[in-house]
Amino acid sequence: MLMKVAVIRKEHFNAAHRLHNKDWSEEKNHKVFGKCNNPNFHGHNYELFVKLIGDADPKTGYVYDMKLLSDIIKEEIIAPFDHHNLNIDIAEFKELNPTAENIARVIWDKLRGRIDKKFDLKITLYETERNIVEYPGT
């Protein structure tokens, strides 16, 4: 009998960013984004939770090999994002404002490309302990 189970991998990364809409005036950007529009950027200590939901394999008992999941997250997210400037160093944010919502979606897209679609994938990103975003994909 198959059993749906959720597994969650927690990771951490530090990154800088600036919230800015290039089509707006400096005044409007400051009004909308406040301190997050600092031209010299600002940073966060992000907490990332990657949740997979699927059937536990009757032979292994695993939904997903957590070591493999850890390796994928480290390759796709931690290595390129950690201690980097998202606006400058990450191609997806050259034209996309790196809000927590957009960061979560980019993470989901990167991981979805590596994780079989038979697993439901949900990203939870803590930008601060009070600001949290969830992205369950499309």
PLY file of the C-alpha trace (Angstrom):
ply
format ascii 1.0
element vertex 138
property float x
property float y
property float z
element edge 137
property int vertex1
property int vertex2
end_header
0.00 0.00 0.00
1.46 3.37 -1.02
1.58 6.10 1.58
1.75 9.85 0.81
4.36 11.49 3.00
5.96 14.94 3.07
9.71 15.31 3.58
11.32 18.67 4.23
14.93 19.75 3.86
16.02 22.94 5.64
18.91 24.99 4.29
20.35 28.45 4.95
21.98 31.11 2.81
22.99 34.76 3.14
22.48 37.12 0.24
22.25 40.81 -0.59
19.68 42.44 -2.83
17.99 45.71 -3.72
14.29 46.03 -4.43
13.99 48.43 -7.34
11.80 48.96 -10.38
13.90 50.50 -13.16
10.77 51.94 -14.79
9.98 54.09 -11.73
11.56 57.29 -10.42
13.93 57.15 -7.46
11.20 58.82 -5.39
8.60 56.20 -6.25
11.06 53.35 -5.64
11.90 54.81 -2.23
8.23 55.31 -1.40
7.28 51.74 -2.35
10.37 49.82 -1.18
11.74 52.07 1.60
15.03 50.86 3.09
14.93 47.83 0.81
15.66 50.22 -2.09
19.07 51.19 -0.67
21.32 51.77 -3.72
24.15 50.03 -1.83
21.97 46.94 -1.28
21.10 45.17 1.98
21.21 41.55 3.07
19.25 38.79 4.71
19.95 35.49 6.42
17.47 33.35 4.50
16.04 30.10 5.83
14.88 27.78 3.05
12.53 24.83 3.44
12.11 22.50 0.48
9.10 20.21 0.85
8.48 17.16 -1.32
5.28 15.14 -1.12
5.09 11.69 -2.61
4.60 8.03 -2.00
7.03 6.29 0.31
8.90 3.62 -1.61
7.92 0.21 -0.16
11.49 -1.10 -0.52
13.42 1.82 1.02
10.74 3.56 3.06
11.96 6.83 1.51
9.82 9.39 -0.25
13.06 10.88 -1.57
16.70 10.33 -0.73
17.42 13.31 1.55
21.14 13.23 0.76
20.30 13.59 -2.94
17.85 16.39 -2.15
20.52 18.14 -0.07
23.05 17.84 -2.90
20.59 19.26 -5.46
19.72 22.22 -3.22
23.38 22.95 -2.57
24.25 22.82 -6.28
21.27 24.79 -7.57
20.67 27.28 -4.75
23.22 27.46 -1.98
26.40 27.55 -4.08
25.20 30.29 -6.47
23.16 32.36 -3.93
25.10 32.19 -0.66
27.15 35.32 0.04
26.23 36.81 -3.34
24.36 39.86 -4.55
21.18 38.51 -6.12
20.71 41.55 -8.39
24.22 41.33 -9.79
25.26 37.67 -9.54
22.10 35.71 -10.36
20.97 35.79 -14.00
17.28 35.41 -13.16
17.34 38.69 -11.21
18.95 40.83 -13.89
15.43 41.85 -14.96
13.33 40.38 -12.12
12.98 42.26 -8.83
14.43 39.94 -6.14
11.52 40.11 -3.71
11.10 37.14 -1.38
8.17 36.07 -3.58
10.32 36.09 -6.72
13.26 34.42 -4.97
10.97 31.57 -3.86
9.64 31.17 -7.41
13.15 31.14 -8.91
14.23 28.52 -6.36
11.17 26.42 -7.20
11.93 26.66 -10.93
15.56 25.65 -10.44
14.66 22.67 -8.25
11.68 21.58 -10.35
14.09 21.06 -13.23
16.03 18.53 -11.15
13.24 16.78 -9.21
10.83 14.33 -10.83
7.38 15.82 -11.35
5.76 12.87 -9.56
6.69 14.73 -6.36
4.74 17.80 -5.27
7.25 20.56 -4.53
6.71 23.51 -2.21
9.21 26.21 -1.26
9.01 28.11 2.02
11.45 31.00 2.35
12.03 32.97 5.54
13.47 36.35 4.62
13.26 37.30 8.30
11.67 35.47 11.20
8.55 37.57 10.57
8.51 37.70 6.75
7.82 34.31 5.20
6.84 33.33 1.66
5.45 30.01 0.42
5.43 29.00 -3.22
3.70 25.73 -4.12
4.45 25.98 -7.83
2.10 26.04 -10.72
0 1
1 2
2 3
3 4
4 5
5 6
6 7
7 8
8 9
9 10
10 11
11 12
12 13
13 14
14 15
15 16
16 17
17 18
18 19
19 20
20 21
21 22
22 23
23 24
24 25
25 26
26 27
27 28
28 29
29 30
30 31
31 32
32 33
33 34
34 35
35 36
36 37
37 38
38 39
39 40
40 41
41 42
42 43
43 44
44 45
45 46
46 47
47 48
48 49
49 50
50 51
51 52
52 53
53 54
54 55
55 56
56 57
57 58
58 59
59 60
60 61
61 62
62 63
63 64
64 65
65 66
66 67
67 68
68 69
69 70
70 71
71 72
72 73
73 74
74 75
75 76
76 77
77 78
78 79
79 80
80 81
81 82
82 83
83 84
84 85
85 86
86 87
87 88
88 89
89 90
90 91
91 92
92 93
93 94
94 95
95 96
96 97
97 98
98 99
99 100
100 101
101 102
102 103
103 104
104 105
105 106
106 107
107 108
108 109
109 110
110 111
111 112
112 113
113 114
114 115
115 116
116 117
117 118
118 119
119 120
120 121
121 122
122 123
123 124
124 125
125 126
126 127
127 128
128 129
129 130
130 131
131 132
132 133
133 134
134 135
135 136
136 137
